[in-house]
Amino acid sequence: MINATKSPLILIDFAIVSSSGLFRGNIESRADLEKKMALYPIEIDFGISQQDNTKTYQILSKIAINFPLNEKEEPKEGYSLFAESVGFFGFDANAELSDKQKQEFLQFSALSICITNMRLYLSNLTSYFPFGKYNFPSIDINALLHDKAEQVINNQNQ
């Protein structure tokens, strides 16, 4: 066993603020469901901010799987899932961290914590569905952060 080092990042609270889960279509087996769900994109959005005049940071995040955000579209067969969450984080008062270190903890650790909690929530939600729980695959956080940075730059240039 290895003695784990406690992180200076502190999870203060986490909550699901909105969610939806539906089963649609004529699917006959769990294998059929898994095959269809593997083809659907997993859409994730997030924002990291510091609450005014506090040392508390919040991460707002959304996950949509086969969940059209455009009202004109219909979900495809399978599970249609959406969850929106907020996570509140702080740092150990005794930790001496630069702004860059704090940013890295928030982007990598805190965001991963929020995504993991949402993954568990969606797994629990779908455990009551006809073909059992759905676990969406691991997410490449580096690619997610890169894509988010590009999205922010593109939005600023418009």
N, C-alpha and C positions, 0 to 999 in steps of 0.2 A: 504494500500500500504506500501511496505517496501522500504526504501532508499537503493539501491544497492551499494555495495562497488566496486569501480573500481579495476580491476585486474592490477597487475604490468606487466603482459604479454601484449605486444603490437603487434597486427597484422599489419605488415608493408605493405605486399602485398600478393596476392594469384593469381595464374594463372593456367589454364589448358594448358599443353604443348603438349598433344597428346590425341586423343580420337577416338573411333569408336563405331558405333551403327548400328546394323542390325536387321531386322525382318526376320525370317526363318520359313518355315514349313506351314503346313495346319492346322491352329488353327481357330476354328469357333466362339469362344466367349471369352470375357474378363475373365470369370470364368475358362475356359480351360487354358488360358495363365497363370493366377495366380497359378493354380494348378501345372503346369509344372515348372514355375519359382521358386516356393517354394522348389522344389527338387534339384535345382542346387546350387553347392557351391559358396560362395562369397570368392574370393581370394584377399587378401590384402597384399601388401608389402610396407615397408616404411624405410626411413633412416633419421636420425637426425644428423646434423653436424653444426659446427660453421664455418662461413666464415673466411678465413685467415685475421688476424690482424684487425678484426672488432668485434663489439658487436652484430652482426646480426647472427641469427641462421636460418638454412633452413631445411625444412622437404620436402623430395621427397616422394611422395606416389603414389601407383598404385592400382586400383581396377579392377578386371576382374570378370564378371558374365557370365557364359556360353560362355566364350571367350577363346578357346584353345590357349595357348601360344606355343604349339607344332604345327608346320605347317602340320604335318601328320593327325591331328585330325580335325574333322568338328564340328561346333557348333550344338547343339541339337535344336529341334523346340523351337520357342519363340524368345525372345529378346536376342541378343548377344551384350554385352556391355563391353567397356574398357575405362578407363580414367587414365591419368597420370598427376600429378600436382606438383607444387612447392609452398610452403608457406614460407614467410619470416617473422621472428619474432624478437622482441627485448624486452628489459625490461626497465621499467621506471627508469630513471637515479637516481631518489630520493629514490628508493626502496632498502632496505638493505636485500639482499637475499644471502643465502649460495649457493654453487654449487649444493648441493643436492636439495634445493628448486627450483632452476632454472631447473634442470633436471626433477623434478616432474611436473612443469608447462609445460615444453615442451612435456613430454610423455603423460600427461593426457589432459591438456587443448588444447595445440597447435595441437596435433594429432587429437583430437576430432573436432576441428575447421576445419581442412583440410578434414576429412572424411565427415563432414556435408556439406561443400561446394561442394565436389564431389557428394554427394547424391543429392543435389539441381541441380547440373549441369545435372546429368543423368536423373533426373525427368523432367527437362525442355526439354532435348533432346528427350526423349521418348514421351513427350506430343504430338508430331507430328506423332507418329507411329500409325498403324492401330487400336490398342486397348488401346491407351492412355498411360498416364504416369505410370512409374514403380518406386515404392519407395522400395529400399531394406531395410531389417529389421535393427533394432538397432544392434549395434556391442558391444560385451563385450570387452571393452578396456583392462581390466585386463588380460583376456585370450589371447588377441592379443599380448600384451607386453610379457607375459610368453612364448608364442609360438615363438616369435621373438628372445627372449633371448636364447631359446633352439636351434633355427636354427643357431644363431651366434656361439654358443659353438660347435655344430656339425660340422660346416664349419671349425672352427679353428682346430678341432681334425682330419680332413681329410688331 
